[in-house]
Amino acid sequence: MLRPELVRRKLQLIAQDLELLLRFEGEPLEDLVADDLRVAALERVLERMVMRAIDVNEHLISALATGEGRTTRLSYHDTFLMLADLGVCPRDHAERIARSAGLRNILVHDYNDVDHRIVHGAVRDLLVDYRDYAEHVERFLGGLDGAGRDGD
């Protein structure tokens, strides 16, 4: 059963993460890496934002997918791609934002060897990609609301 209120709450939390992420936009790499606490904060915001989107993806897939897409355990990367199959977002956006799942994996599993240049370089792209993501998901939900499927 699709729970739009759950999805919208996650989108609200992603929006809050984007506000935090804005604080890092344009910050020189040298300034960022000079402050271990800021690096840790940036990594945590990114990890949290990606996981919230994956939660949304998995919820939408569970509620809307049929057949193999619903019964197969998808990688985090593939959950973004499945959104395009479900009509939630365009394929090019799904392919672009799916890369953030790899960044999340690096942050979670290789935290001692994280290349700060990659994390720093991802900020600007993720600001755009996750704003677009939220808009696509909200537009999709709005279409369901208009079709009388809200809460089905």
Secondary structure, 3 states (H helix, E strand, C coil): CCCHHHHHHHHHHHHHHHHHHHCCCCCCHHHHHCCHHHHHHHHHHHHHHHHHHHHHHHHHHHHHCCCHHHHCCCCHHHHHHHHHHCCCCCHHHHHHHHHHHHHHHHHHHCHHHCCHHHHHHHHHHHHHHHHHHHHHHHHHHHHHHHCCCCCC
